């Protein structure tokens, strides 16, 4: 796991966009894994800027979303398919038909989850997965106590997650109780992972992710076993890291830097 502490979310966005642009230049048909939430938004804005001003093309890529609320109408503005379209897809040249998302309205949820896993396998797997992290250490909607080998499934959201997400709705009562999420085992199959965390509220989760024991109580800690994960944090999110100076030393003295 590589840990990169940068001064601001804008710095993180540029660094993560550099990596994505490099991968896409080498493999135009890259399979992207897309996260919603506040943390990835500056990255999406930076990729959109590069598309608009520098000619970055994502036209041959395809994308898979991490998760989706259950029970929201298909046209609800906070349905994650619509959020990703509004905040990213509509601003670049990824064909909308190349963007895949879990179904939050399927009658047979078990079959729909299995079909989503199969679609990812048929695409060759996710090449680079973008992640955020919840204040309780969840990634996607894998809440504390999620099995570390879990697959795409229906899950129940915690009170904390619903409270954290209430800012996107008119009230807490409007936040769905359930969601469909890629499992931790599913996420671990991505070839590369970029996790972005910003702000003081994420400091404890980041410290557990990077330096704590692997535990279902902090689901993101499973990423310690991933072969190629980069954790991008700003100064506030990295405030609780005990080895922060060492991470900076490693980053500035990496081969080829």
LUMMI-723742 format. One line per 2 residues: number of its first residue (from 1); their letters; for each residue x, y, z of N, C-alpha, C. Coordinates in pm, 1 decimal. Layout:
N
NUM> A> X,Y,Z,X,Y,Z,X,Y,Z ~ ...
This chain:
257
1> XX> 84.3,-118.8,0.0,0.0,0.0,0.0,88.3,124.4,0.0 ~ 64.4,213.7,-95.1,135.3,340.4,-99.8,46.1,448.5,-40.2
3> XX> 101.5,531.7,45.4,27.8,639.4,109.9,87.8,771.8,64.6 ~ 3.9,857.4,8.0,49.0,986.0,-43.5,-29.5,1095.3,27.4
5> XX> 40.0,1176.1,105.9,-22.8,1287.9,176.1,8.3,1415.3,98.1 ~ -97.1,1483.2,53.1,-82.6,1605.2,-25.5,-158.4,1718.6,43.2
7> XX> -121.4,1842.9,14.5,-180.0,1955.0,89.6,-330.6,1971.8,74.7 ~ -384.2,1954.1,-44.9,-524.0,1987.9,-68.1,-592.9,1883.1,-155.1
9> XX> -727.4,1881.0,-154.0,-800.4,1792.3,-245.8,-767.0,1816.8,-392.2 ~ -737.4,1941.6,-428.2,-701.0,1971.1,-567.5,-569.4,1903.3,-605.3
11> XX> -474.6,1901.3,-512.2,-348.1,1831.2,-537.6,-371.5,1681.6,-556.4 ~ -459.1,1626.1,-473.0,-492.9,1484.4,-485.3,-557.1,1457.4,-620.4
13> XX> -648.8,1543.5,-661.0,-717.8,1524.8,-788.4,-619.0,1520.7,-904.1 ~ -522.4,1609.4,-902.1,-424.1,1612.6,-1011.2,-337.8,1486.8,-1011.1
15> XX> -296.0,1443.8,-892.7,-210.6,1324.4,-884.9,-286.0,1199.5,-929.4 ~ -411.4,1184.4,-884.1,-490.3,1067.5,-923.9,-524.0,1072.4,-1072.4
17> XX> -553.2,1191.5,-1123.5,-583.0,1205.7,-1266.7,-460.9,1172.5,-1351.1 ~ -342.4,1208.2,-1303.1,-219.6,1171.5,-1374.5,-211.9,1019.9,-1392.0
19> XX> -244.1,946.8,-1286.0,-234.3,801.2,-1291.6,-337.8,743.7,-1387.7 ~ -459.8,792.3,-1379.6,-564.5,742.3,-1468.6,-532.5,774.9,-1613.4
21> XX> -488.8,896.6,-1638.9,-454.5,935.4,-1776.1,-340.9,849.8,-1830.5 ~ -244.1,817.0,-1745.7,-132.5,733.2,-1788.6,-179.9,593.7,-1826.3
23> XX> -268.0,536.7,-1744.5,-320.0,403.3,-1773.5,-401.1,403.3,-1901.4 ~ -487.4,503.2,-1919.3,-572.1,509.4,-2038.8,-487.8,531.0,-2164.1
25> XX> -378.4,605.4,-2151.5,-291.8,625.8,-2269.0,-226.8,495.2,-2312.7 ~ -197.8,407.7,-2215.2,-138.2,278.6,-2246.0,-242.2,176.6,-2291.9
27> XX> -363.1,189.2,-2235.5,-469.1,94.0,-2267.0,-600.0,170.9,-2282.8 ~ -633.1,216.4,-2402.2,-752.9,298.9,-2421.7,-882.7,231.3,-2378.6
29> XX> -887.2,97.3,-2379.9,-1009.9,27.0,-2340.8,-1010.6,-11.5,-2192.4 ~ -943.3,68.7,-2111.3,-939.1,47.8,-1967.3,-1079.8,35.7,-1909.0
31> XX> -1093.9,-54.0,-1811.6,-1219.6,-67.6,-1737.9,-1205.1,8.6,-1606.2 ~ -1288.7,111.0,-1590.6,-1284.0,197.1,-1473.6,-1387.1,152.9,-1370.5
33> XX> -1350.7,160.2,-1243.2,-1445.2,141.3,-1134.8,-1473.3,276.9,-1072.4 ~ -1599.5,317.8,-1069.1,-1634.7,453.1,-1026.8,-1707.1,453.4,-892.9
35> XX> -1664.0,543.7,-805.8,-1727.5,564.6,-676.0,-1803.9,696.0,-677.6 ~ -1908.8,702.9,-597.6,-1978.5,829.1,-577.6,-1936.4,887.3,-442.8
37> XX> -2006.7,988.1,-395.8,-1968.4,1054.5,-272.2,-1887.5,1179.5,-301.1 ~ -1851.3,1250.9,-195.5,-1783.2,1379.6,-210.4,-1635.5,1365.3,-245.8
39> XX> -1569.2,1262.7,-193.6,-1423.7,1253.7,-208.2,-1375.5,1247.0,-352.8 ~ -1441.0,1169.8,-441.9,-1389.8,1161.5,-579.2,-1426.1,1281.3,-667.4
41> XX> -1513.9,1371.2,-621.3,-1562.4,1477.4,-710.1,-1451.1,1564.5,-768.2 ~ -1352.5,1609.1,-688.3,-1244.8,1688.1,-750.1,-1168.7,1610.3,-857.4
43> XX> -1153.9,1478.9,-840.1,-1089.2,1397.1,-943.2,-1172.0,1397.0,-1070.8 ~ -1301.9,1376.6,-1058.9,-1387.0,1377.6,-1177.8,-1383.1,1513.6,-1247.2
45> XX> -1379.7,1619.6,-1168.0,-1371.7,1753.7,-1226.6,-1240.3,1774.8,-1300.6 ~ -1131.4,1720.7,-1245.0,-1001.6,1733.5,-1309.9,-996.7,1651.8,-1439.2
47> XX> -1050.6,1531.1,-1438.0,-1055.6,1451.8,-1561.2,-1140.8,1520.5,-1666.0 ~ -1251.7,1580.1,-1624.6,-1337.4,1652.6,-1718.5,-1263.0,1772.9,-1776.4
49> XX> -1187.1,1842.2,-1692.7,-1108.6,1955.7,-1742.7,-1006.0,1909.4,-1845.4 ~ -939.6,1800.0,-1817.2,-839.9,1750.7,-1911.9,-904.8,1706.6,-2042.8
51> XX> -1023.3,1648.8,-2033.9,-1095.7,1614.0,-2156.0,-1129.2,1739.9,-2235.9 ~ -1177.6,1840.1,-2167.4,-1222.9,1963.5,-2231.8,-1107.1,2047.7,-2286.3
53> XX> -997.9,2055.5,-2210.2,-890.9,2148.6,-2244.0,-766.1,2083.5,-2301.4 ~ -745.7,1954.9,-2273.6,-620.9,1890.5,-2312.9,-641.2,1769.6,-2402.9
55> XX> -766.1,1737.8,-2434.6,-792.6,1629.4,-2528.0,-790.0,1490.9,-2469.2 ~ -794.3,1477.9,-2336.9,-801.3,1344.7,-2277.6,-929.5,1275.4,-2324.3
57> XX> -914.1,1157.1,-2381.5,-1030.2,1082.8,-2429.1,-1048.4,955.3,-2348.9 ~ -1172.3,932.8,-2307.6,-1211.2,810.1,-2240.0,-1312.4,732.6,-2323.3
59> XX> -1313.5,760.9,-2452.9,-1419.0,710.0,-2539.9,-1420.5,558.7,-2553.2 ~ -1305.8,495.4,-2534.2,-1300.4,349.7,-2548.4,-1308.5,276.1,-2414.5
61> XX> -1317.7,351.4,-2306.5,-1326.0,287.1,-2175.9,-1467.9,239.8,-2148.8 ~ -1482.2,156.3,-2047.8,-1613.2,128.3,-1991.7,-1602.4,138.0,-1841.1
63> XX> -1715.4,146.5,-1773.7,-1712.9,174.0,-1630.7,-1815.0,89.4,-1556.5 ~ -1781.0,57.6,-1432.4,-1871.1,-13.2,-1341.8,-1881.7,66.7,-1212.6
65> XX> -2004.5,93.3,-1171.0,-2027.0,164.6,-1046.3,-2016.3,68.5,-928.6 ~ -1978.0,123.4,-814.9,-1960.7,42.2,-694.7,-2092.4,-1.2,-632.5
67> XX> -2191.8,87.3,-633.7,-2309.7,60.4,-553.0,-2428.5,142.4,-600.9 ~ -2543.9,114.0,-541.3,-2667.4,185.2,-575.1,-2766.7,171.3,-460.2
69> XX> -2838.4,278.6,-433.6,-2946.5,271.4,-335.7,-3057.0,179.4,-386.8 ~ -3124.5,116.2,-294.2,-3239.4,33.0,-328.1,-3367.4,111.6,-300.2
71> XX> -3456.4,110.5,-398.4,-3588.2,168.9,-378.4,-3607.9,307.7,-433.3 ~ -3500.0,374.6,-476.2,-3518.1,505.9,-536.1,-3569.1,490.9,-679.0
73> XX> -3660.1,578.2,-724.0,-3702.6,574.0,-864.2,-3582.6,593.5,-957.3 ~ -3591.5,538.2,-1075.8,-3479.3,544.3,-1170.1,-3439.9,687.5,-1203.1
75> XX> -3535.2,780.6,-1195.1,-3505.5,919.9,-1229.3,-3473.8,1005.9,-1107.4 ~ -3457.9,946.3,-990.7,-3427.0,1023.2,-870.4,-3287.7,1084.9,-883.8
77> XX> -3271.5,1212.3,-852.1,-3140.6,1276.5,-871.9,-3028.4,1217.1,-788.4 ~ -3062.3,1148.8,-676.2,-2957.9,1091.0,-592.1,-2936.2,942.6,-616.3
79> XX> -3007.2,884.8,-712.1,-2971.2,750.2,-757.1,-2829.4,758.7,-812.8 ~ -2744.0,667.2,-773.3,-2602.3,682.8,-804.9,-2573.6,681.7,-954.6
81> XX> -2653.4,610.9,-1032.3,-2634.9,615.2,-1177.4,-2650.8,758.6,-1227.1 ~ -2748.1,831.5,-1171.2,-2771.0,969.7,-1212.3,-2664.8,1064.0,-1158.0
83> XX> -2617.4,1037.1,-1036.5,-2510.9,1119.4,-979.6,-2384.4,1110.0,-1064.4 ~ -2345.1,988.5,-1098.3,-2224.7,969.4,-1179.8,-2241.5,1033.4,-1317.3
85> XX> -2360.3,1020.8,-1374.8,-2383.8,1082.5,-1505.2,-2370.3,1234.1,-1496.0 ~ -2429.2,1290.9,-1392.3,-2429.0,1436.6,-1375.3,-2289.3,1490.4,-1344.5
87> XX> -2217.1,1420.9,-1257.2,-2089.7,1472.1,-1207.7,-1969.2,1431.7,-1292.5 ~ -1986.3,1332.6,-1381.9,-1870.0,1285.2,-1455.9,-1900.3,1245.3,-1599.2
89> XX> -1988.0,1147.1,-1619.8,-2006.7,1089.8,-1752.8,-2049.9,1195.2,-1854.0 ~ -2139.8,1283.9,-1814.8,-2188.7,1386.2,-1906.6,-2082.1,1489.8,-1941.8
91> XX> -1971.3,1489.8,-1869.0,-1866.2,1590.1,-1888.8,-1747.5,1536.2,-1968.4 ~ -1748.1,1405.8,-1996.5,-1640.7,1344.8,-2073.9,-1703.2,1267.6,-2190.0
93> XX> -1625.0,1182.4,-2254.6,-1675.4,1114.9,-2374.5,-1692.7,964.7,-2356.2 ~ -1709.1,918.6,-2232.0,-1743.8,778.4,-2212.3,-1885.5,756.7,-2262.5
95> XX> -1908.6,662.0,-2351.8,-2045.9,636.8,-2397.8,-2134.1,592.9,-2281.2 ~ -2253.9,647.8,-2272.8,-2341.8,611.7,-2160.5,-2372.5,462.7,-2159.2
97> XX> -2377.2,400.4,-2276.8,-2406.7,257.6,-2280.4,-2289.9,173.5,-2228.3 ~ -2173.7,236.2,-2209.5,-2057.7,165.6,-2156.1,-2047.5,178.7,-2004.5
99> XX> -2147.0,244.0,-1943.6,-2147.3,263.7,-1798.7,-2246.7,166.8,-1736.4 ~ -2197.1,81.3,-1649.7,-2278.4,-22.7,-1586.9,-2298.7,9.0,-1439.7
101> XX> -2418.1,-21.4,-1388.4,-2444.8,2.7,-1247.3,-2530.1,-109.7,-1191.2 ~ -2515.0,-137.5,-1061.8,-2602.7,-238.3,-1000.8,-2747.2,-189.9,-1004.5
103> XX> -2839.5,-282.2,-1007.5,-2981.4,-246.6,-1007.3,-3032.2,-230.2,-865.5 ~ -3094.4,-115.0,-840.6,-3157.9,-93.7,-711.9,-3306.9,-117.8,-715.1
105> XX> -3356.7,-167.1,-828.9,-3501.4,-187.0,-845.3,-3536.8,-327.3,-892.3 ~ -3439.6,-416.7,-902.1,-3464.6,-551.2,-954.5,-3561.2,-627.8,-864.6
107> XX> -3648.9,-706.2,-925.6,-3739.6,-791.2,-847.7,-3664.1,-907.4,-784.2 ~ -3570.0,-963.6,-857.8,-3487.3,-1072.1,-805.4,-3347.8,-1016.4,-780.8
109> XX> -3324.8,-965.8,-660.1,-3199.0,-897.6,-629.8,-3080.6,-993.5,-633.5 ~ -3099.5,-1116.4,-588.8,-2990.3,-1213.6,-589.4,-2942.0,-1240.3,-731.3
111> XX> -3036.9,-1258.4,-822.2,-3000.6,-1282.8,-961.9,-2935.2,-1159.4,-1023.6 ~ -2985.4,-1041.2,-989.9,-2928.8,-918.0,-1044.6,-2785.3,-897.7,-996.5
113> XX> -2758.0,-930.0,-871.2,-2622.0,-916.6,-818.7,-2527.1,-1014.7,-887.1 ~ -2573.6,-1138.1,-908.3,-2491.6,-1236.8,-977.9,-2464.0,-1193.3,-1121.1
115> XX> -2563.9,-1134.6,-1185.6,-2546.9,-1087.2,-1323.2,-2445.8,-973.3,-1329.6 ~ -2445.6,-888.4,-1227.1,-2350.1,-777.2,-1225.1,-2207.2,-829.0,-1211.5
117> XX> -2188.1,-926.5,-1126.1,-2056.5,-988.0,-1112.8,-2011.7,-1049.3,-1245.2 ~ -2104.0,-1116.1,-1313.6,-2071.8,-1178.9,-1441.3,-2035.7,-1074.7,-1545.5
119> XX> -2105.5,-961.2,-1545.5,-2075.5,-854.3,-1641.1,-1933.9,-800.2,-1620.1 ~ -1893.0,-787.4,-1495.2,-1756.2,-741.8,-1468.7,-1654.4,-845.1,-1516.6
121> XX> -1682.6,-971.5,-1492.9,-1591.7,-1076.2,-1540.9,-1583.6,-1075.3,-1693.0 ~ -1698.4,-1059.5,-1758.5,-1700.9,-1060.0,-1905.3,-1622.8,-942.4,-1963.3
123> XX> -1617.1,-833.0,-1888.9,-1541.9,-715.8,-1934.3,-1392.4,-729.8,-1909.6 ~ -1352.5,-837.0,-1844.0,-1211.7,-859.2,-1814.6,-1169.3,-810.6,-1677.6
125> XX> -1265.0,-765.9,-1597.4,-1232.5,-715.9,-1464.5,-1201.0,-567.6,-1464.8 ~ -1205.0,-508.0,-1348.0,-1178.2,-364.5,-1333.2,-1027.4,-340.7,-1331.3
127> XX> -981.7,-249.2,-1415.8,-839.4,-217.7,-1421.3,-798.0,-121.2,-1311.2 ~ -878.7,-17.4,-1289.8,-844.7,80.1,-1186.9,-972.1,125.0,-1116.0
129> XX> -977.5,98.1,-987.2,-1095.6,125.7,-906.6,-1074.2,250.9,-822.3 ~ -1164.1,345.8,-834.9,-1163.3,465.4,-751.9,-1249.3,438.1,-628.3
131> XX> -1198.0,472.6,-511.6,-1270.6,452.0,-387.0,-1267.4,577.0,-301.3 ~ -1372.4,595.8,-222.1,-1368.9,683.5,-106.6,-1370.4,595.4,16.4
133> XX> -1386.8,655.4,132.5,-1396.6,579.8,256.5,-1493.3,650.8,349.3 ~ -1577.5,575.9,416.6,-1671.1,633.2,511.3,-1605.5,663.7,644.3
135> XX> -1671.7,743.4,725.9,-1616.2,777.1,857.3,-1601.9,654.7,945.9 ~ -1679.5,550.0,918.4,-1668.2,425.9,994.5,-1584.3,320.7,923.0
137> XX> -1513.1,363.2,819.2,-1423.1,272.0,749.1,-1486.6,190.2,640.0 ~ -1611.9,219.7,602.5,-1671.8,139.7,495.4,-1619.0,185.3,359.9
139> XX> -1610.0,91.5,267.4,-1583.0,122.3,127.1,-1697.4,63.3,46.2 ~ -1737.2,134.9,-60.7,-1866.3,109.9,-123.0,-1968.2,113.0,-9.2
141> XX> -2064.0,20.1,-6.3,-2155.1,13.5,107.4,-2129.0,-111.9,190.2 ~ -2001.0,-147.5,201.4,-1962.1,-257.8,288.6,-1944.5,-202.3,429.0
143> XX> -2049.9,-213.6,508.4,-2051.1,-157.8,641.7,-1967.3,-243.2,737.8 ~ -1933.1,-188.9,856.5,-1861.8,-269.8,955.6,-1930.5,-403.7,979.5
145> XX> -1849.7,-507.1,990.7,-1890.8,-647.6,1005.5,-1916.6,-715.8,871.7 ~ -1893.7,-645.6,760.3,-1903.4,-711.5,630.1,-1794.7,-817.6,617.1
147> XX> -1828.8,-928.7,555.8,-1729.7,-1034.1,533.9,-1620.7,-983.9,439.7 ~ -1497.9,-1012.3,471.8,-1385.8,-963.6,391.5,-1379.7,-1029.1,254.2
149> XX> -1454.4,-1137.3,234.7,-1459.7,-1204.6,104.8,-1594.1,-1183.0,34.7 ~ -1673.9,-1089.5,82.4,-1810.8,-1070.5,32.9,-1814.3,-1032.6,-114.4
151> XX> -1927.0,-1065.3,-178.2,-1949.6,-1034.9,-319.4,-2065.2,-933.9,-331.0 ~ -2095.6,-895.2,-453.1,-2204.9,-800.5,-477.5,-2333.8,-853.9,-416.8
153> XX> -2400.8,-767.1,-339.2,-2514.8,-815.6,-262.8,-2601.6,-699.3,-214.5 ~ -2717.3,-733.9,-160.4,-2805.1,-639.2,-93.1,-2756.6,-622.5,50.4
155> XX> -2750.0,-497.2,98.6,-2701.4,-472.9,233.2,-2785.3,-365.9,302.0 ~ -2781.8,-365.5,433.1,-2853.2,-266.9,513.7,-2755.2,-160.1,561.7
157> XX> -2790.2,-34.9,544.4,-2701.3,75.0,581.7,-2710.1,103.0,731.4 ~ -2597.9,141.8,789.4,-2595.3,177.8,930.4,-2657.3,315.7,951.8
159> XX> -2691.1,343.3,1076.1,-2743.0,476.0,1110.6,-2641.0,584.0,1077.5 ~ -2512.5,553.9,1101.4,-2408.5,652.9,1075.7,-2396.9,684.0,926.8
161> XX> -2399.6,581.5,843.1,-2390.5,603.9,698.8,-2509.4,684.5,649.0 ~ -2627.5,651.1,695.9,-2746.2,725.5,654.0,-2738.4,870.5,700.6
163> XX> -2688.0,892.3,821.5,-2672.5,1029.2,871.0,-2568.6,1105.4,788.9 ~ -2457.2,1038.3,755.5,-2354.1,1103.0,674.5,-2406.9,1140.8,536.3
165> XX> -2496.5,1058.2,480.7,-2547.8,1081.6,345.5,-2672.5,1168.1,342.3 ~ -2724.8,1203.2,459.2,-2847.8,1282.6,463.9,-2829.6,1419.4,399.8
167> XX> -2704.3,1467.8,390.0,-2681.0,1599.4,330.1,-2719.4,1603.9,182.7 ~ -2731.8,1486.6,120.7,-2769.7,1481.9,-20.4,-2921.4,1476.2,-39.1
169> XX> -2994.9,1463.0,70.0,-3140.3,1450.9,65.3,-3202.6,1565.3,145.3 ~ -3332.6,1573.0,141.8,-3401.8,1676.8,218.2,-3408.9,1644.9,366.8
171> XX> -3400.4,1517.5,401.4,-3406.9,1476.5,541.1,-3347.2,1337.8,555.7 ~ -3316.5,1299.9,679.1,-3263.9,1166.8,706.0,-3363.3,1059.3,665.9
173> XX> -3490.5,1087.1,684.4,-3594.5,989.1,653.4,-3595.8,952.6,505.4 ~ -3545.9,1041.3,419.4,-3545.8,1013.8,275.2,-3429.4,924.3,232.6
175> XX> -3329.0,909.0,317.9,-3214.1,826.7,281.6,-3255.2,680.0,286.3 ~ -3235.6,606.7,176.8,-3276.7,466.0,176.7,-3210.2,385.4,287.7
177> XX> -3279.9,283.2,331.8,-3228.8,193.4,434.7,-3137.5,85.6,376.4 ~ -3154.5,56.4,246.5,-3081.5,-54.5,184.3,-3009.2,-8.6,57.9
179> XX> -2910.1,-86.4,20.2,-2833.9,-58.8,-101.3,-2781.5,-188.8,-159.0 ~ -2745.8,-185.2,-285.4,-2671.7,-293.9,-350.0,-2527.4,-247.5,-360.2
181> XX> -2435.2,-332.4,-322.5,-2294.9,-293.4,-324.1,-2206.6,-405.1,-375.7 ~ -2101.2,-368.0,-446.0,-1994.8,-465.3,-470.0,-1938.6,-506.7,-334.4
183> XX> -1902.9,-632.2,-321.5,-1847.7,-680.9,-196.8,-1699.4,-650.1,-184.2 ~ -1647.1,-671.0,-64.4,-1504.6,-648.7,-43.5,-1421.1,-743.6,-128.4
185> XX> -1466.9,-867.5,-141.5,-1396.0,-961.7,-227.6,-1398.1,-918.8,-373.1 ~ -1509.8,-860.9,-415.4,-1521.2,-810.4,-552.4,-1423.8,-696.2,-574.9
187> XX> -1423.1,-599.4,-484.4,-1334.8,-483.2,-496.5,-1189.1,-526.0,-499.8 ~ -1154.2,-626.5,-421.2,-1015.4,-670.9,-414.1,-965.2,-729.7,-545.2
189> XX> -1054.7,-763.4,-637.0,-1013.9,-819.1,-765.1,-972.5,-712.2,-866.3 ~ -996.6,-584.6,-835.3,-948.6,-478.4,-923.8,-796.1,-482.1,-929.8
191> XX> -742.8,-455.1,-1046.3,-597.1,-463.7,-1062.6,-524.3,-352.0,-988.2 ~ -586.4,-236.1,-980.8,-527.0,-122.9,-910.5,-638.3,-45.3,-842.7
193> XX> -607.9,10.3,-726.1,-706.9,85.7,-649.7,-648.9,221.3,-612.4 ~ -728.5,325.1,-634.1,-695.6,460.0,-588.1,-801.0,499.4,-485.7
195> XX> -762.7,512.8,-360.3,-856.2,554.3,-255.8,-826.5,698.1,-217.7 ~ -931.3,779.5,-212.2,-918.9,921.8,-182.3,-993.7,952.3,-53.2
197> XX> -925.4,1019.5,39.4,-989.0,1059.8,165.2,-946.5,1202.2,198.1 ~ -1043.1,1286.9,227.6,-1013.6,1425.6,260.3,-1097.4,1470.0,379.7
199> XX> -1040.8,1559.6,459.6,-1114.8,1618.6,569.8,-1090.7,1550.4,703.0 ~ -1109.7,1626.7,808.3,-1085.2,1579.1,943.8,-1171.4,1459.1,981.0
201> XX> -1293.8,1454.8,929.7,-1385.2,1346.6,967.6,-1335.1,1209.1,923.3 ~ -1241.2,1205.1,828.2,-1190.9,1077.3,777.7,-1059.6,1035.0,844.5
203> XX> -1008.3,1115.2,938.1,-875.2,1089.4,992.8,-866.0,955.3,1065.2 ~ -965.2,921.0,1146.2,-958.9,794.2,1219.2,-971.2,675.5,1124.9
205> XX> -1061.5,686.0,1027.4,-1077.6,577.5,930.6,-949.6,556.0,851.3 ~ -882.9,664.7,812.8,-757.5,653.5,737.8,-649.5,587.6,823.4
207> XX> -640.1,627.9,949.4,-540.0,568.2,1037.6,-563.3,418.4,1054.4 ~ -688.6,377.9,1068.4,-719.1,235.5,1078.6,-686.8,163.5,948.0
209> XX> -726.0,224.3,835.3,-701.4,164.6,704.0,-553.8,135.3,683.1 ~ -468.9,231.7,714.0,-327.1,220.7,680.6,-248.0,148.8,788.3
211> XX> -277.3,178.8,915.8,-190.0,132.6,1022.9,-257.0,39.8,1124.1 ~ -387.3,20.7,1113.1,-457.1,-66.0,1206.1,-453.8,-210.8,1162.0
213> XX> -503.2,-300.2,1246.4,-511.7,-442.3,1208.8,-623.4,-464.0,1107.6 ~ -609.7,-566.4,1026.2,-715.9,-601.1,932.6,-833.0,-655.5,1012.8
215> XX> -948.3,-591.8,995.5,-1063.4,-626.3,1078.1,-1192.1,-591.1,1006.0 ~ -1292.1,-676.8,1020.2,-1423.8,-647.9,964.0,-1488.0,-526.7,1029.2
217> XX> -1438.8,-486.4,1146.8,-1491.9,-366.3,1210.3,-1454.1,-240.5,1133.5 ~ -1345.1,-246.8,1059.1,-1302.0,-137.5,971.0,-1282.1,-199.3,832.4
219> XX> -1388.4,-210.8,754.4,-1383.0,-289.6,630.3,-1271.6,-251.0,534.0 ~ -1236.8,-122.6,528.0,-1134.2,-80.4,432.8,-998.4,-141.3,461.7
221> XX> -977.7,-191.3,583.0,-846.8,-248.6,615.9,-813.8,-370.4,530.9 ~ -912.9,-431.1,467.4,-885.9,-543.5,378.3,-790.3,-502.5,266.6
223> XX> -786.1,-371.6,233.4,-699.9,-324.0,125.3,-551.7,-338.9,158.6 ~ -519.8,-362.1,284.7,-379.4,-389.1,318.1,-328.8,-513.9,246.2
225> XX> -419.8,-601.0,206.3,-382.3,-723.5,134.8,-387.6,-708.5,-16.2 ~ -419.5,-587.5,-64.4,-427.1,-567.8,-209.7,-288.1,-542.0,-266.2
227> XX> -264.8,-589.9,-387.6,-130.7,-584.6,-445.9,-91.6,-447.0,-497.3 ~ -190.2,-357.1,-521.5,-155.5,-227.4,-581.6,-259.8,-122.7,-543.3
229> XX> -251.4,-74.9,-421.5,-341.7,29.2,-372.7,-262.3,154.0,-338.9 ~ -311.8,269.1,-384.8,-256.4,398.4,-345.5,-362.5,473.9,-267.8
231> XX> -326.4,519.4,-148.5,-416.3,596.3,-63.0,-373.7,742.4,-70.0 ~ -459.8,826.5,-125.2,-434.7,969.8,-133.2,-512.3,1039.3,-21.6
233> XX> -442.0,1112.9,63.2,-509.1,1186.1,170.5,-457.1,1329.3,175.4 ~ -544.5,1420.6,219.6,-497.7,1556.3,244.0,-443.7,1565.6,386.1
235> XX> -394.2,1683.2,422.9,-331.6,1700.4,553.4,-427.4,1664.8,667.1 ~ -554.2,1702.1,653.4,-650.4,1677.6,760.2,-682.2,1529.1,774.3
237> XX> -705.7,1461.6,663.0,-738.3,1318.9,669.1,-619.7,1236.0,713.8 ~ -498.7,1286.3,692.4,-379.3,1212.8,732.1,-325.6,1251.0,869.0
239> XX> -402.4,1329.6,943.7,-351.0,1385.9,1068.6,-320.4,1280.4,1174.7 ~ -388.0,1165.6,1172.5,-369.3,1063.8,1276.3,-268.3,956.0,1238.2
241> XX> -205.6,968.6,1123.6,-109.6,867.4,1080.8,19.2,879.2,1162.0 ~ 58.7,770.4,1227.5,179.0,773.0,1310.4,306.2,781.4,1227.5
243> XX> 304.6,721.6,1109.2,423.8,717.1,1024.2,414.4,816.6,909.3 ~ 345.1,925.7,931.6,322.7,1023.9,825.3,453.1,1074.6,763.4
245> XX> 553.5,1103.7,845.7,680.8,1152.9,793.5,747.8,1047.9,704.8 ~ 732.8,920.6,743.3,792.6,814.9,662.6,723.6,805.3,527.0
247> XX> 591.1,816.6,523.5,520.3,810.4,396.4,565.7,923.2,303.4 ~ 586.4,1041.1,360.9,635.0,1153.3,280.6,775.2,1123.9,228.0
249> XX> 859.5,1064.3,312.3,995.8,1028.6,271.7,992.9,928.7,156.7 ~ 907.5,826.2,168.4,896.8,725.0,62.7,848.4,788.7,-67.2
251> XX> 746.9,874.4,-56.7,689.5,935.5,-177.4,791.8,1022.5,-249.8 ~ 869.0,1098.6,-175.2,964.9,1190.9,-238.3,1092.5,1120.1,-285.6
253> XX> 1113.2,997.1,-239.3,1234.4,924.9,-278.5,1201.2,797.0,-355.4 ~ 1082.5,793.6,-414.7,1044.6,675.4,-493.1,1130.8,665.5,-617.5
255> XX> 1156.2,545.7,-667.4,1238.4,529.1,-788.0,1181.1,609.0,-905.2 ~ 1264.6,684.9,-969.5,1221.2,763.7,-1084.5,1162.8,899.4,-1049.8
257> X> 1153.2,931.3,-921.0,1096.0,1060.6,-880.5,1191.6,1173.3,-908.7
